[in-house]
Amino acid sequence: MPSRKEQFSFTIQRFKGFWNQYKQSKRGVLGIGIIMFFAVVAIFAPLIAPLDPLNPKWPGYYPGGEQPKQAEKLCVPIWYKSVLGMHQLSESIQLMENHELTSRTAFEQWVSIYDPTYTSVQYNETRGQHNNDGCIEILYKREDGQAAPQDSKASITFAKSFEYPYENNPQSFWYHYSLSVENKTPIILDFPIEISIQFRRGNEPDAILVKTISLPKPVLLGEANETKWYSKGGTTLGELSIIEETTFTKAGNYTYEFVVTIFDPEGSNSDLRVYVDNLQVILYGEAFGLLGTSSFPEASPRDLFTMLVHGTRISFLIGILTAVFSVLIGLIVGLVSGYVGGLVDEGLMRFADFLLVLPGLPLLIVLVTVLGKSIWNIIGVLIFMGWMGFSRTVRSMTLSLRERPFIESAKAAGANKSYIIFRHIVPNVFALVYISLATSVPGAIIAEASLAWLGLGDITIPSWGIMLFDFSKTQTAVVKGIGEYWFWVIPPGFAIALMAMAFILMGFSLDEILNPRLRKRR
């Protein structure tokens, strides 16, 4: 009996011989090259596309789950600007890198404008909504008997200049702020605080481009020394008409202003501290990413390039798992049915025939609808529907092999059924396993894409089929057609076709090498 080392050496030599034959097939090499490319993309997907594929957002802490998205709906690919000469397209701009104001440097980027008679502004290192890591502190104080400010209100403006380098307007803007009010007055005061957000173009004093957005009443003023935090943020789609008419009409310098207005009526002294944190504004542009973005009225847009890259993982997972388990089930059923025969053979094959005659796609739809749209349910249904054809092929070969002289010799030597199946029959049918594995993968990938296109896919995972489904349910994209939003439809469709073709090419090459009827004489 050969030693384990000799067996391993023989296995290596057989593999080298197989590879020498395989690499002579140009389409086989092409197929395995494409598969390796997709495998590398799937493995390194988080590095190639680090954004969240389903909900790409700006990094950082935002209270109350208000983390902003990274792009607005239906952005075109960013290379449109250079390749197609569409230089006027706008891109997303984040005004504040350190919106949590965790350093004095971040505070000093804001220009404070206020009347020092009643008001002072400073940086507080020991306060802040998140881990007390710093914020802006406004101290408003009026002694008893001291006159109230003009119009009974004091305004504190925090201004930040920024460069807007694009000719087109942004699609919209996202704002956020957090506010805490600490009332040091011995009695309860009921005067409100108003927050307004404004844009100015250049140095024009009256170029207010966005209408005031105010806090709801009552403001968080309570008993003395009571402190609470109030956070507000969101995309201001309602102000789009104002932006389009008078705002970013050209590239240049602009100023964003965050205004805190304290209303102080006569009649009592006032001692108020206002803490401001998490100041952020994002202008959403028209171009984003290598493939643009999708669009949903009820959800954040998705980065299509990130979806495409991360969808490679899902397609590999669905294709490989479905192929492996369906081929394994078909192999076991075919071996048992062909070798045991009798009622076992009749029962297994009639059940396989029953499943084969059922219409495939309607049955898949019914099963997925009943079981649920989980990715694991989809894989399970595809496995359940994918083993019958291979089992009949294995059964046919087993029926032929069990009559061969070497099987009769094994029986005469006292070998049991399991020994004969696994030591004599399986090695002779195993060439079919490799071929069936390669040719079953594309069918599973296309089946998942078909289910997703029909709305039966798992929308909680990024896949190529979900990308196509997203397009089909977006009215704006469908009305304008594939011609305008080709970057949404063609990449996932091309990826599905390319991966399916790669496995088919590899399957054809394996068939030429392992099938005795097609094998070339050397």
MARPADREN-46211 format. One record per residue (C-alpha): x, y, z; residue in one letter. Coordinates in steps of 0.1 Angstrom, whole numbers, plus 5000, padded with zeros to 4 digits. Layout:
<rs>
XYZa ...
</rs>
This chain:
<rs>
500050005000m 501450344990p 502350575019s 500550905025r 503451095011k 503350894979e 499550944976q 499951314981f 502751324955s 500551134930f 497651374936t 499951664929i 501151504897q 497551444885r 496651804892f 499651924872k 498651704843g 495051834846f 496252194847w 498452144817n 495452024797q 493152294811y 495452594803k 495452484766q 491852584764s 491652954758k 488052984768r 488752794800g 491553034809v 489353324801l 486553194822g 488753124853i 490453464848g 487053644850i 486053434880i 489253524898m 488653894891f 485253874906f 486653674936a 489153944943v 486454214941v 484254014965a 487053954990i 488254314990f 484854484986a 485054675019p 488354825008l 487354894972i 484055054982a 484155145019p 480655315020l 477555135033d 476054995001p 472455035013l 472655365032n 475855565025p 476255835051k 478756095062w 480855965091p 480756115126g 478456145156y 475056295151y 472556285180p 469156135176g 469955915146g 470256225123e 473356115104q 473156265070p 473356075037k 476256135014q 474356224982a 470956334969e 468756134947k 469656044911l 473156174909c 475056104877v 478655954877p 481256204887i 483356134856w 480556294835y 482256624843k 485556544827s 484656284800v 481356444788l 482456804794g 479656864820m 481857084842h 478957284856q 477556984876l 477657034913s 479056794939e 478256744976s 480056975000i 480356925037q 480957265054l 482257155087m 484756865091e 484656895129n 480956965135h 481156835171e 483357125180l 485856905199t 488657165196s 489057535199r 490357545164t 486957415152a 485257695172f 487557965158e 486457875122q 483158045131w 482958425131v 480758545160s 478658865155i 476758995186y 476159295208d 478559265238p 476259485260t 474359185271y 475958895254t 479358715254s 480458405234v 483158165243q 484357805238y 483457565266n 485757265267e 483857075294t 480357085279r 478956925248g 476156685238q 478556395230h 480856305259n 481156665270n 483856715243d 483357085237g 480757325224c 479957705219i 478657885250e 476458195248i 476058395280l 473158635280y 472758845311k 470659155320r 470559295355e 467259395371d 466359745361g 468659745331q 466959825298a 466059545275a 467859535241p 466359705211q 463159535199d 463459325231s 465659075214k 469358995211a 470858815180s 474058615179i 475258515145t 477858245138f 479058285102a 481358055082k 482658145047s 483157875021f 483957834984e 481357704961y 483257604929p 480357484907y 478157674882e 474957464889n 472857494921n 472957204946p 469956984946q 469257064983s 470957115016f 471056925049w 471357115082y 471857005118h 472357175152y 472057085189s 470957335215l 470957335253s 469457615274v 470557665310e 468357915330n 470158075358k 467358315366t 465758245400p 462258255385i 460858065355i 461058265323l 458858205293d 460558405265f 461458195234p 464658145215i 464558135177e 466957975154i 467358085118s 469557955090i 470758185062q 473058185032f 474658495018r 476458534985r 479858704987g 479759015008n 476159124999e 474559225032p 470959155021d 471458845000a 469558605023i 468958305003l 467058065026v 464058145047k 464158125085t 463757785101i 462657825137s 462557605168l 459057505179p 457657665211k 458057625240p 461857645240v 463557415265l 463557665294l 462657525328g 463557575364e 466857725375a 469857525365n 467857275345e 469757155314t 468456955284k 469556915248w 467456975218y 468556845183s 467156925149k 468256835114g 466956735080g 467056795043t 465257115034t 463457015003l 460857285009g 463357565002e 464457434968l 462457694949s 464257974968i 467657814962i 466957774925e 465958134920e 468458334940t 471158114955t 474157954940f 473858114905t 477658094900k 480857974915a 482258204942g 482458284979n 479458225001y 478658255038t 476558025059y 474958195090e 473558025120f 471558285140v 470458245176v 467858515186t 466958555223i 463658745230f 463858935263d 460859135274p 461059395301e 460159325337g 462759105352s 466459025353n 467758765328s 470558525332d 470758265304l 473358025290r 472857875256v 475057585245y 475357515207v 476857195193d 476856975162n 476757255137l 476657115102q 475557195067v 475856975036i 475057095001l 473956804979y 475256804944g 474256654910e 477256424905a 478556154929f 480655834928g 481855634898l 478255514889l 476055784904g 473255714928t 469755564929s 466655744940s 463855664965f 461255894978p 461155715011e 464755625017a 468355745012s 469955714978p 472355434973r 475855454957d 475555234927l 479255154924f 479255044961t 476154834954m 477854674923l 481054584942v 479254444973h 476754264951g 479654054939t 479853884973r 476153804973i 476253664938s 479153444947f 477453334979l 474253244961i 475953074931g 478452874951i 476152754979l 473352674955t 475652484932a 477452294959v 474352174978f 472152104948s 474951894932v 475651724965l 471951634969i 471751524933g 474851314937l 473551134968i 470051074954v 471450954920g 473950714937l 471350564961v 468650544934s 470850384908g 472650134930y 469950024954v 467150014928g 463649874935g 461150074954l 463850324965v 464650394929d 461050434919e 460250664948g 463150894944l 462950924906m 459150974906r 459651254931f 462351404910a 460151374879d 457251544897f 459551844905l 460951854870l 457551884853v 456452174876l 456952524860p 460152654876g 459653024880l 456053014892p 457052754918l 460052974929l 457753274933i 455253074954v 457852924977l 459653254983v 456353434989t 455353165015v 458753125032l 459753495031g 462253705012k 465353625033s 468453555013i 468753215030w 465253125021n 466053214985i 469152994986i 467252715001g 464552734975v 467052734947l 468852434962i 465452254965f 464752324928m 468152254914g 469151894921w 466751684900m 468451694866g 471851604880f 470451324901s 469051154869r 472351184852t 474251024881v 471550754883r 472150664847s 475950634851m 475450434883t 473150184866l 475850134840s 478750114865l 477149864889r 477149604861e 480849634854r 483249344862p 485249544889f 481949594908i 481149224906e 484649154919s 484249384948a 480949214957k 482548874955a 485348994979a 482649085005g 482449465000a 479249615013n 477149864994k 478550185010s 482050075003y 481349994967i 479450324962i 482150544978f 485250354967r 484350244932h 481250434918i 481850784932v 485350824917p 483950724883n 481150974884v 483051254901f 484151414868a 480451504863l 480451684897v 483051944886y 481252004854i 477852034871s 479252264898l 480552504871a 477452504850t 474952534880s 476352864893v 475153094865p 471652944868g 471453024905a 472753384899i 470253454872i 467453294892a 468153524922e 468353824899a 464953724883s 463353694917l 464754034928a 463554194896w 460054064904l 460254214939g 460953894957l 464553954966g 465954035000d 466054425000i 468254415032t 471254305012i 473154464983p 472854244952s 472854294914w 469254184912g 468154434939i 469854714918m 467654614889l 464554604911f 465354944925d 465355084890f 462054914881s 460255064911k 461555414906t 459055604885q 461355894876t 464055654862a 461555434844v 459855734827v 463155874815k 464355534805g 467555334804i 469055564779g 469455844805e 470055624835y 472155354818w 474655354847f 471855224869w 470854924847v 473654824824i 476454754850p 474554504871p 473154334840g 476554314824f 478054184857a 475453904858i 476053814822a 479853824826l 479953604857m 477453354841a 479553334810m 482753274830a 481352974848f 479852834815i 483252874798l 484952694826m 482252424825g 482752364788f 486552334793s 486152084821l 483751884800d 486251864772e 488951744796i 486951504819l 484351374795n 485751054778p 483751114747r 485051464742l 488651404755r 491351464729k 493751184723r 497351284733r 
</rs>
